[in-house]
Amino acid sequence: MTTVTFSDCVVVRESGSGKALLIYIDDLGEDKWIPKSVIDDDSEVWADHADGCGPGKLVIKEWFATKEQMI
């Protein structure tokens, strides 16, 4: 599956259900809700705790980035 990478991303918070992360994406200059299910294993940003909150690269599935008009 094709992926898209964004740099300098930071997790702002996790959704109440725990299924999505609100992530500040520096390349876009805004926060976006990203379902955990579309975050690739190569991502450095993947959780709302110190180990995976960033700053770092966010790697997500291309179909989702296209759907959300992120690319």
C-alpha positions as YAML, in Angstrom:
chain: A
units: angstrom
residues:
- id: 1
  name: MET
  ca: [0.00, 0.00, 0.00]
- id: 2
  name: THR
  ca: [1.27, 3.45, -0.88]
- id: 3
  name: THR
  ca: [1.98, 5.89, 1.95]
- id: 4
  name: VAL
  ca: [2.53, 9.62, 2.42]
- id: 5
  name: THR
  ca: [5.03, 11.11, 4.88]
- id: 6
  name: PHE
  ca: [4.71, 14.42, 6.73]
- id: 7
  name: SER
  ca: [7.57, 15.83, 8.82]
- id: 8
  name: ASP
  ca: [7.69, 17.57, 12.20]
- id: 9
  name: CYS
  ca: [4.36, 16.23, 13.48]
- id: 10
  name: VAL
  ca: [3.22, 16.25, 17.11]
- id: 11
  name: VAL
  ca: [0.29, 14.45, 18.75]
- id: 12
  name: VAL
  ca: [-2.01, 17.00, 20.39]
- id: 13
  name: ARG
  ca: [-4.41, 14.50, 21.97]
- id: 14
  name: GLU
  ca: [-6.19, 11.19, 21.57]
- id: 15
  name: SER
  ca: [-9.93, 10.87, 20.87]
- id: 16
  name: GLY
  ca: [-12.23, 9.73, 23.66]
- id: 17
  name: SER
  ca: [-12.66, 6.37, 21.93]
- id: 18
  name: GLY
  ca: [-8.91, 5.96, 21.56]
- id: 19
  name: LYS
  ca: [-9.28, 5.24, 17.84]
- id: 20
  name: ALA
  ca: [-7.84, 8.51, 16.47]
- id: 21
  name: LEU
  ca: [-5.16, 11.07, 17.20]
- id: 22
  name: LEU
  ca: [-5.33, 14.82, 16.76]
- id: 23
  name: ILE
  ca: [-1.97, 15.56, 15.18]
- id: 24
  name: TYR
  ca: [-0.38, 18.92, 14.40]
- id: 25
  name: ILE
  ca: [1.10, 18.53, 10.92]
- id: 26
  name: ASP
  ca: [3.74, 21.19, 10.34]
- id: 27
  name: ASP
  ca: [3.72, 20.65, 6.54]
- id: 28
  name: LEU
  ca: [0.03, 21.68, 6.51]
- id: 29
  name: GLY
  ca: [0.22, 24.19, 9.36]
- id: 30
  name: GLU
  ca: [-2.83, 22.69, 11.08]
- id: 31
  name: ASP
  ca: [-4.22, 19.94, 13.30]
- id: 32
  name: LYS
  ca: [-5.90, 16.90, 11.71]
- id: 33
  name: TRP
  ca: [-7.75, 13.93, 13.20]
- id: 34
  name: ILE
  ca: [-5.98, 10.80, 11.99]
- id: 35
  name: PRO
  ca: [-7.47, 7.35, 12.63]
- id: 36
  name: LYS
  ca: [-4.88, 5.05, 14.15]
- id: 37
  name: SER
  ca: [-5.85, 2.46, 11.54]
- id: 38
  name: VAL
  ca: [-4.29, 4.55, 8.73]
- id: 39
  name: ILE
  ca: [-0.99, 5.22, 10.52]
- id: 40
  name: ASP
  ca: [1.82, 3.13, 9.04]
- id: 41
  name: ASP
  ca: [4.30, 1.12, 11.11]
- id: 42
  name: ASP
  ca: [7.11, 3.37, 9.79]
- id: 43
  name: SER
  ca: [5.55, 6.41, 11.50]
- id: 44
  name: GLU
  ca: [7.48, 8.01, 14.37]
- id: 45
  name: VAL
  ca: [4.24, 9.63, 15.60]
- id: 46
  name: TRP
  ca: [1.66, 7.07, 16.72]
- id: 47
  name: ALA
  ca: [0.59, 7.66, 20.33]
- id: 48
  name: ASP
  ca: [-0.32, 10.38, 22.80]
- id: 49
  name: HIS
  ca: [2.50, 9.55, 25.22]
- id: 50
  name: ALA
  ca: [6.20, 10.42, 25.22]
- id: 51
  name: ASP
  ca: [7.34, 7.41, 23.17]
- id: 52
  name: GLY
  ca: [5.25, 8.24, 20.12]
- id: 53
  name: CYS
  ca: [3.97, 11.78, 20.46]
- id: 54
  name: GLY
  ca: [6.67, 13.56, 18.41]
- id: 55
  name: PRO
  ca: [7.98, 15.66, 17.00]
- id: 56
  name: GLY
  ca: [8.63, 13.22, 14.23]
- id: 57
  name: LYS
  ca: [7.49, 11.94, 10.87]
- id: 58
  name: LEU
  ca: [3.91, 10.84, 10.34]
- id: 59
  name: VAL
  ca: [3.42, 8.11, 7.74]
- id: 60
  name: ILE
  ca: [-0.17, 7.45, 6.68]
- id: 61
  name: LYS
  ca: [-1.98, 5.62, 3.91]
- id: 62
  name: GLU
  ca: [-2.15, 7.65, 0.69]
- id: 63
  name: TRP
  ca: [-5.86, 7.00, 0.09]
- id: 64
  name: PHE
  ca: [-6.67, 8.67, 3.42]
- id: 65
  name: ALA
  ca: [-4.44, 11.68, 2.74]
- id: 66
  name: THR
  ca: [-6.09, 12.09, -0.65]
- id: 67
  name: LYS
  ca: [-9.61, 11.74, 0.80]
- id: 68
  name: GLU
  ca: [-8.86, 14.37, 3.44]
- id: 69
  name: GLN
  ca: [-7.24, 16.70, 0.86]
- id: 70
  name: MET
  ca: [-3.90, 16.61, 2.66]
- id: 71
  name: ILE
  ca: [-1.99, 16.11, -0.59]
...
